[in-house]
């Protein structure tokens, strides 16, 4: 057999085997392994440190999908002693999407497991997240803080097995130090114990520490694994600077060890006789083709069963576009019959809401998951465009303060969106109801304000896209079972290019009272348009009053001018919702009123960014500038523009 053909067969067999192994790993999720929460220093829930920590964790979570899998940040707002330093590192073989999901989980869980410690580290199978009141970036930890995890089974030949493990771990440690990529410091290694038994290993160091410190950490990890987990079939050592694992079964993405398109080296032909050469070639063909056929048949059966199972409740996601022009690569397409069944034929009993483009129903998928089914009006052309836009935008977003899109249905005239079910309806359901608003004490209102701000910050700066919502209002903020806010309804949202700062449209769509002056009058919109809407919503949350149909005195005025006049006259607390009584933080309320008025300034340059808003919400000591009269300010005839302010 000539060398090119033999190389082709070897490469084909190697590629199919790699594909088979990757298929087995599909769908593996990251599991929490443990945490380290020293009690040497603690903070109080209302402290400046906790406020900075919340901002830090939100920032880390928002940057979890970075390609290099490593990110550090520092928040130093207010008191210098309240600075928080943090970082995360994802395992070198996981995808950006899996990394982002892991960091998001870690950011949410670490506060539950380490509720008041100023220093904490949490380890997951796919990532490590750490924060401290002291700088951590580039600073190694000489004291090895290990966390162990191991398989309960022992090897039948412990001594010789551990010698092979030690050899493999030493090789993988050398691979980490020799890694030429400055963003990785990651390696995998395989070693043979017997002809039928292999040892798989993985090691990684923080990319921000030097090679000597990395080497020291890995050497200690090898010693710890030999000591703690002698003869175990698999074991893991995790520390603040590095991690290491071995097992007798594959556990990492094998494509990181060798690219699937690269066949193994081909040995030169020997000088044997033609008969022996022919016999050798025949054996080679059999040795390659038989496993290839077996692997191919297994993959075909596996894929057939998997697809068959998925079609019971939904149509499998495809990489092409459906008839509506919507890419279905990132989410699921459900059939209309399934959605009709889970909503009892879209009956009034399952109806939970009515929007401008259609109705929303509650349903339960065959797997038991409760969902909100948004069925757009079949007679609305605008609804069809909203449908396509919302799918295209929301499918790319992942944040705790944004409603999550699970899938869609597009059959004939039916256009349906399937969302996670958010049980407490929308903010306006509570805020503007004389009875239900009592359920929104100041603590909950402040938590809602912070969550909306973080969601907008993610849209504007931290997501893969820069997105302008354009319709932020109380009815488009949903509340989960813990009253956490989730921004919804992206039907008229706009995606900006990375360097784009402003857009323009001749078609003004949105909700009057929330739209900024430059958008209403000239069709100009930007991130500052959303900031204006946020300011209006913030003042509504404080006062418990709608910005339209507002009446507070004998002279007609709007909510914005009402709030600004009281701020100007040094009586800001008079606008606070009376149902709150005296049970609120005076400083928080005054800071929020000031933020709201700054957000609704007529000049967009005088409005803060959402990043500044989040910082101001988390630090009441930040100097507050005096806002001018807001855009669309209502003046009485006797009050000229530019009236004196205090």
C-alpha positions in Angstrom: 0.0 0.0 0.0 1.5 3.4 -0.9 2.2 5.9 1.9 -0.4 8.5 0.9 -3.3 6.0 1.0 -2.1 4.5 4.2 -1.8 8.0 5.7 -5.4 8.7 4.6 -6.7 5.6 6.3 -4.8 6.3 9.5 -6.1 9.9 9.5 -9.6 8.8 8.8 -9.6 6.3 11.6 -8.0 8.7 14.1 -10.6 11.4 13.2 -13.6 9.1 13.6 -12.3 7.9 17.0 -11.8 11.5 18.1 -15.4 12.3 16.9 -16.7 9.3 18.8 -15.0 10.4 22.1 -16.2 14.0 21.7 -19.8 12.7 21.1 -19.6 10.9 24.4 -18.6 14.1 26.2 -21.4 16.2 24.6 -23.7 17.6 27.2 -21.3 17.1 30.2 -22.0 19.9 32.6 -19.7 21.4 35.2 -20.1 20.1 38.8 -19.2 22.0 42.0 -16.2 20.3 43.7 -15.8 22.4 46.8 -15.1 25.8 48.4 -12.6 27.5 50.7 -14.0 30.1 53.0 -11.5 31.2 55.7 -13.1 33.0 58.7 -10.1 35.2 59.3 -12.0 38.3 58.0 -15.7 38.9 57.6 -18.1 41.7 56.4 -21.6 42.8 57.1 -24.4 42.5 54.5 -24.9 46.3 54.4 -21.2 47.1 54.1 -19.4 48.9 51.3 -17.3 45.7 50.8 -20.5 43.7 50.1 -21.7 46.4 47.6 -18.3 46.2 45.8 -18.4 42.4 45.9 -21.7 42.3 44.2 -20.4 44.5 41.4 -17.3 42.3 41.1 -19.2 39.1 40.8 -21.5 40.6 38.2 -18.5 41.7 36.2 -16.8 38.3 36.4 -20.1 36.6 35.4 -20.5 39.0 32.4 -17.0 38.2 31.2 -17.3 34.4 31.6 -17.4 33.7 27.9 -14.0 35.1 27.1 -12.1 32.8 24.7 -8.9 32.6 26.9 -11.0 31.4 29.9 -9.3 33.8 32.3 -10.3 37.2 33.6 -9.5 39.4 36.6 -11.1 42.6 37.9 -11.0 45.0 40.8 -13.8 47.2 42.4 -12.5 50.0 44.5 -15.5 52.3 45.0 -15.7 54.4 48.2 -13.7 53.3 51.2 -10.2 52.2 50.2 -10.4 49.4 52.8 -13.5 48.0 51.0 -11.7 47.2 47.7 -12.5 43.8 46.3 -10.1 41.8 44.0 -11.2 38.8 42.0 -10.5 36.5 39.1 -11.7 33.3 37.4 -9.9 30.6 35.5 -11.7 28.0 33.3 -10.2 24.6 32.4 -8.2 24.9 29.3 -10.2 22.3 27.3 -13.8 23.7 27.9 -15.6 25.9 25.4 -16.3 29.6 25.9 -20.0 28.8 26.4 -19.3 26.2 29.1 -16.9 28.5 30.7 -19.5 31.3 30.9 -22.1 29.0 32.3 -19.7 27.7 35.0 -18.6 31.2 36.0 -22.2 32.4 36.2 -23.0 29.4 38.5 -20.0 30.1 40.6 -20.8 33.8 41.0 -24.3 33.0 42.2 -23.3 30.1 44.5 -20.2 31.4 46.3 -22.2 33.9 48.3 -24.5 31.2 49.6 -21.6 28.9 50.6 -19.4 31.8 51.9 -22.0 34.2 53.1 -19.8 36.8 54.9 -16.2 36.0 54.4 -14.1 38.6 52.7 -12.0 35.9 51.0 -13.4 32.9 49.2 -12.6 30.4 46.5 -15.0 28.0 44.8 -14.0 25.2 42.5 -16.1 23.6 39.8 -15.1 20.9 37.4 -14.8 23.5 34.6 -13.8 26.6 36.4 -12.4 28.2 39.6 -13.5 31.6 40.9 -11.8 33.6 43.7 -12.1 36.9 45.4 -10.4 38.7 48.3 -9.9 42.0 50.1 -6.3 41.8 49.1 -4.8 41.8 45.5 -4.8 38.4 43.9 -3.7 39.0 40.3 -0.1 37.9 39.7 0.4 37.0 43.3 1.2 33.3 44.0 0.2 31.5 47.2 3.2 29.9 48.9 0.9 28.0 51.3 -0.6 25.2 49.3 -4.4 25.1 50.0 -5.5 21.8 48.5 -8.9 20.3 47.9 -9.1 16.6 47.0 -11.6 14.5 45.1 -11.0 10.9 44.3 -12.6 7.7 43.0 -13.3 5.2 45.9 -11.9 2.2 44.0 -8.3 1.1 44.4 -6.0 -0.4 41.8 -5.1 -4.1 42.2 -1.4 -3.3 41.7 -1.0 -0.1 43.7 2.8 0.3 43.8 3.4 -0.2 40.1 0.3 1.7 39.2 1.3 4.8 41.3 4.8 4.7 39.7 3.1 5.1 36.3 0.8 7.8 37.6 3.8 9.7 39.0 5.6 9.5 35.7 2.5 10.7 33.8 1.9 13.6 36.2 5.5 14.6 36.0 5.2 14.7 32.2 2.0 16.7 32.2 3.5 19.2 34.7 6.4 19.8 32.3 3.9 20.3 29.5 2.2 23.1 31.5 5.4 24.9 32.2 6.5 24.6 28.5 3.2 25.8 27.1 4.0 28.6 24.7 0.6 30.3 25.0 0.7 33.1 27.7 -3.1 32.7 28.2 -3.2 29.0 29.0 -0.5 27.2 31.1 -2.5 24.1 30.4 -1.6 20.6 29.3 -2.9 17.0 29.0 -0.8 13.8 28.9 -1.6 10.1 28.4 0.6 7.3 29.6 0.5 3.5 29.3 0.3 1.3 32.4 -0.5 -2.0 30.6 -1.4 -2.8 27.0 -5.1 -2.4 27.8 -4.9 0.3 30.5 -4.0 3.9 30.0 -3.6 6.8 32.4 -5.1 10.2 31.4 -3.9 13.4 33.1 -4.5 17.1 33.0 -2.8 20.0 34.7 -3.2 23.8 34.7 -1.7 26.8 36.4 -3.1 30.4 36.6 -1.7 32.2 33.6 -0.9 35.3 35.7 1.8 33.6 37.8 5.4 32.8 36.7 6.7 29.4 35.6 8.7 28.9 38.8 5.7 29.4 41.0 3.6 27.2 38.6 6.2 24.5 38.8 6.3 24.6 42.6 2.5 24.4 42.8 2.3 21.4 40.4 5.1 19.6 42.3 3.2 20.0 45.5 0.0 18.7 43.8 1.8 15.6 42.7 3.1 15.0 46.2 -0.4 15.5 47.6 -2.0 13.1 45.2 0.6 10.4 46.0 -0.1 10.9 49.7 -3.9 11.4 49.9 -5.0 9.2 47.1 -2.6 6.3 46.8 -3.8 3.5 44.5 -7.0 5.4 43.6 -8.2 4.9 40.0 -8.7 8.7 39.7 -8.0 11.7 41.8 -8.0 15.5 41.7 -5.9 18.1 43.5 -7.2 21.7 43.4 -5.4 24.7 44.9 -5.4 28.5 44.6 -2.7 28.5 41.9 -3.0 25.2 40.0 -5.0 22.0 39.6 -4.2 18.5 38.5 -6.2 15.4 37.8 -5.5 11.8 36.6 -7.9 8.9 35.8 -7.9 5.6 34.0 -10.8 6.8 31.8 -10.8 9.8 29.4 -12.3 12.9 31.2 -11.2 15.9 29.1 -11.8 17.1 25.6 -9.2 15.0 23.7 -9.0 17.6 20.9 -6.8 19.7 23.2 -4.2 17.0 23.3 -4.0 16.5 19.5 -6.0 18.1 16.8 -8.4 15.6 15.1 -7.3 16.5 11.6 -3.6 15.6 12.3 -3.0 11.8 11.7 -0.2 10.2 13.7 3.3 10.0 12.2 3.7 7.4 9.5 6.7 5.1 9.8 8.9 4.7 6.6 8.4 1.4 4.7 10.7 -1.4 5.9 13.1 -3.4 3.6 11.1 -6.6 3.8 10.2 -8.7 0.8 7.3 -7.9 -1.5 5.3 -10.8 0.0 5.8 -9.7 3.5 5.0 -6.1 2.5 1.7 -7.2 0.9 0.8 -9.3 4.0 1.6 -6.3 6.3 -0.5 -4.0 4.2 -3.5 -6.4 4.4 -3.1 -6.6 8.1 -2.9 -2.8 8.3 -6.1 -2.4 6.2 -8.0 -4.9 8.5 -6.6 -3.3 11.6 -7.9 0.1 10.5 -11.1 -0.6 8.6 -12.7 -2.9 11.1 -12.5 -0.4 14.0 -13.5 2.4 11.7 -16.6 0.5 10.6 -17.5 -0.4 14.2 -17.1 3.2 15.3 -19.1 4.5 12.4 -22.0 2.1 13.1 -21.9 3.0 16.8 -22.0 6.7 16.0 -24.9 6.2 13.4 -27.0 4.2 16.0 -26.2 6.7 18.7 -27.2 9.7 16.6 -30.4 7.9 15.3 -31.6 7.2 18.9 -30.7 10.7 20.1 -32.6 12.4 17.2 -35.6 10.0 17.6 -35.8 10.9 21.3 -35.6 14.6 20.7 -38.4 14.6 18.2 -40.9 13.4 20.8 -41.2 16.9 22.2 -39.4 19.2 19.8 -37.7 19.5 16.5 -33.9 19.2 16.8 -32.0 22.4 16.4 -30.5 22.8 12.9 -27.7 25.0 11.7 -29.6 26.3 8.7 -32.4 28.9 8.8 -36.1 28.0 8.9 -38.7 29.5 6.6 -38.9 32.6 8.8 -35.2 33.3 8.3 -34.3 32.5 11.9 -31.1 30.6 12.7 -32.0 27.6 14.9 -28.5 26.7 15.9 -28.5 28.1 19.5 -32.0 27.0 20.8 -34.9 24.6 20.2 -37.7 24.7 17.7 -40.9 23.2 19.1 -43.8 21.8 17.1 -47.2 23.6 17.4 -49.1 20.4 18.5 -46.9 20.1 21.6 -47.4 23.7 22.6 -51.1 23.4 22.0 -51.2 20.4 24.3 -49.3 21.9 27.2 -51.4 25.1 27.2 -54.7 23.2 27.0 -55.4 24.5 23.6 -54.3 28.1 24.5 -57.2 28.3 26.9 -58.1 31.2 29.1 -57.4 29.1 32.1 -53.7 29.0 31.2 -53.5 32.6 30.0 -51.2 34.7 32.3 -50.8 37.9 30.3 -51.7 40.0 27.4 -49.2 42.1 25.5 -49.2 44.5 22.5 -48.3 41.7 20.1 -50.2 38.7 21.6 -51.0 36.6 24.6 -48.8 34.7 27.1 -49.8 31.3 28.5 -48.4 29.0 31.2 -47.5 25.5 30.2 -45.4 22.5 31.3 -43.1 20.7 28.8 -43.1 16.9 28.7 -39.9 17.0 30.8 -41.7 18.8 33.6 -40.3 22.2 33.0 -42.7 25.1 33.5 -42.6 27.7 30.7 -44.2 30.9 29.5 -45.6 30.5 25.9 -45.9 33.8 24.1 -48.2 33.4 21.1 -48.0 36.4 18.7 -51.1 37.7 17.0 -51.5 36.1 13.5 -52.9 39.3 12.1 -50.1 41.5 13.1 -47.3 42.1 10.6 -45.5 44.1 13.3 -45.8 41.0 15.5 -44.0 38.8 13.0 -41.1 41.2 12.8 -41.0 41.5 16.6 -40.9 37.7 16.7 -37.9 37.4 14.4 -36.1 40.2 16.1 -36.7 38.9 19.6 -35.4 35.4 18.7 -32.3 36.8 17.1 -31.5 39.0 20.1 -32.4 37.1 23.2 -30.9 33.8 22.1 -27.5 35.4 22.3 -27.9 36.7 25.9 -27.2 35.0 29.2 -27.6 37.0 32.4 -29.5 36.5 35.7 -31.5 39.8 35.1 -32.6 38.9 31.6 -35.5 36.6 30.8 -34.2 33.4 29.2 -35.5 32.3 25.8 -35.8 28.5 25.6 -37.1 28.0 22.1 -39.7 29.0 19.4 -42.3 27.6 17.1 -42.8 28.7 13.5 -45.5 26.8 11.6 -47.5 28.7 8.9 -49.0 31.8 10.5 -48.1 30.6 14.0 -45.3 32.5 15.6 -44.6 31.4 19.2 -41.8 32.1 21.7 -41.1 29.8 24.7 -39.5 31.5 27.8 -38.6 30.4 31.2 -41.6 30.7 33.5 -41.3 33.7 35.9 -44.0 33.2 38.5 -44.5 36.7 39.9 -45.7 38.4 36.7 -44.4 41.9 35.9 -43.3 44.8 38.1 -46.3 47.0 37.2 -48.7 44.3 38.5 -47.4 45.1 42.0 -46.1 48.7 41.7 -49.3 50.4 40.5 -51.9 48.4 42.4 -53.1 49.9 45.7 -53.2 46.6 47.5 -50.3 44.7 46.0 -47.8 47.5 46.2 -47.6 46.9 50.0 -45.6 43.7 49.1 -42.9 45.9 47.7 -41.0 47.2 50.7 -38.0 49.4 50.2 -35.5 46.6 50.4 -37.3 44.7 47.6 -37.6 47.9 45.5 -33.9 48.6 45.9 -33.0 45.1 44.9 -35.2 45.4 41.8 -33.6 48.7 40.9 -30.1 47.2 41.2 -31.1 44.1 39.2 -32.5 46.2 36.3 -29.4 48.3 36.3 -27.1 45.2 36.1 -29.2 43.8 33.3 -28.9 47.0 31.3 -25.2 47.2 31.9 -24.8 43.7 30.5 -26.8 44.6 27.4 -24.8 47.8 26.8 -21.2 46.7 27.7 -20.7 43.2 28.9 -22.5 40.9 26.5 -21.0 39.7 23.2 -23.3 42.3 21.5 -24.1 45.9 22.3 -27.9 45.9 22.5 -30.3 48.9 22.9 -33.6 47.6 24.5 -35.7 50.7 23.4 -38.7 49.7 25.4 -37.7 49.5 29.1 -40.8 50.0 31.3 -42.4 48.4 34.4 -44.5 46.0 32.4 -41.4 44.6 30.7 -39.7 43.8 33.9 -40.7 40.3 35.2 -40.2 39.1 38.8 -39.1 35.6 39.7 -40.2 33.7 42.9 -37.6 35.7 45.0 -38.7 39.0 43.4 -35.5 39.3 41.4 -36.1 41.4 38.2 -35.7 40.0 34.7 -35.8 42.4 31.7 -38.1 41.0 29.0 -39.6 41.9 25.6 -36.8 42.5 23.1 -39.1 42.9 20.1 -37.9 46.4 19.1 -34.3 46.0 20.5 -31.4 47.0 18.3 -28.0 45.4 18.0 -25.1 47.9 17.6 -21.7 47.2 16.1 -18.8 47.2 18.6 -17.7 50.8 17.7 -21.2 52.1 17.0 -22.5 54.7 19.4 -25.8 55.9 17.9 -28.6 54.8 15.5 -31.4 56.6 13.7 -34.9 55.6 12.6 -37.8 57.3 10.9 -40.3 54.9 12.7 -40.7 55.8 16.3 -41.8 52.8 18.3 -41.9 52.4 22.1 -44.0 53.6 25.0 -44.6 57.3 25.5 -43.4 58.6 28.8 -40.3 56.3 28.7 -38.9 57.5 25.4 -36.1 60.1 25.5 -36.5 63.5 23.9 -33.9 62.9 21.1 -35.7 59.7 20.1 -39.2 61.1 20.1 -38.2 64.3 18.2 -35.4 63.1 15.9 -35.4 59.3 15.9 -31.9 59.1 17.4 -31.3 56.3 19.9 -28.3 55.1 21.8 -27.4 53.5 25.1 -28.3 56.8 26.6 -31.9 56.3 25.4 -32.1 53.3 27.6 -30.6 55.3 30.5 -33.4 57.8 30.1 -36.0 55.0 30.3 -34.3 53.6 33.3 -34.4 57.0 35.0 -38.2 57.2 34.5 -38.7 53.7 35.8 -36.5 54.4 38.8 -38.7 57.3 39.8 -41.8 55.2 39.3 -40.4 52.6 41.7 -39.7 55.2 44.3 -43.0 57.0 44.1 -45.3 54.1 43.2 -46.8 56.4 40.5 -47.1 56.1 36.7 -45.2 58.6 34.7 -48.3 59.2 32.6 -51.8 60.2 33.9 -49.9 61.8 36.8 -51.7 64.2 39.0 -50.3 65.4 42.3 -51.5 69.0 42.7 -54.0 71.5 41.3 -51.6 72.4 38.6 -50.9 69.8 35.9 -47.4 68.4 35.9 -45.6 65.1 35.1 -43.7 62.7 37.3 -40.3 64.0 36.2 -40.9 67.6 36.9 -42.7 66.7 40.2 -39.5 64.8 41.3 -37.1 67.5 40.1 -39.0 70.3 41.9 -38.9 68.5 45.2 -35.2 67.8 44.7 -34.5 71.4 43.8 -36.4 72.6 46.9 -34.5 70.1 49.2 -37.7 68.1 49.9 -36.9 64.9 48.0 -38.4 62.5 50.5 -41.9 63.9 49.9 -42.1 62.0 46.6 -41.6 58.6 48.3 -44.5 56.1 48.0 -46.6 56.7 51.2 -47.1 52.9 51.7 -43.4 52.7 52.6 -44.0 54.8 55.7 -40.7 55.4 57.4 -39.2 52.0 56.8 -36.5 52.9 54.2 -32.9 54.1 54.1 -32.9 57.8 53.7 -29.5 57.8 52.0 -30.5 55.1 49.6 -33.7 56.9 48.6 -32.0 60.3 48.1 -29.2 58.7 46.1 -31.8 56.9 43.9 -33.8 60.0 43.3 -30.6 61.8 42.3 -29.6 59.0 40.0 -33.1 59.0 38.4 -33.0 62.7 37.7 -29.5 62.5 36.2 -30.7 59.7 33.9 -33.5 61.8 32.4 -31.4 64.9 31.6 -32.2 66.4 28.2 -28.5 66.5 27.2 -27.4 62.9 26.7 -23.9 63.9 27.7 -25.1 64.7 31.2 -26.7 61.3 31.6 -24.5 58.7 33.3 -23.7 55.4 31.7 -25.2 52.2 33.3 -21.7 51.4 34.6 -21.7 54.7 36.5 -25.3 54.0 37.7 -24.3 50.6 39.1 -21.4 52.2 41.0 -23.6 55.0 42.4 -26.2 52.5 43.5 -23.6 50.5 45.4 -21.9 53.5 47.0 -23.9 56.3 48.5 -20.8 58.3 49.4 -20.1 59.1 45.7 -20.4 62.9 45.2 -23.8 63.7 43.7 -24.0 66.4 41.1 -27.1 68.6 41.0 -29.2 67.6 38.1 -30.8 70.2 35.8 -34.4 70.2 34.9 -35.2 66.9 33.0 -36.1 66.4 29.4 -39.7 67.2 28.7 -39.8 69.2 31.9 -43.2 70.8 32.5 -42.9 74.5 33.4 -45.6 76.7 34.7 -45.9 79.9 32.7 -44.4 82.0 35.5 -41.3 79.8 35.7 -38.7 80.5 33.0 -36.3 78.0 31.6 -33.1 77.9 33.6 -34.9 78.7 36.9 -32.6 79.0 39.9 -31.6 75.6 41.4 -30.1 74.9 44.8 
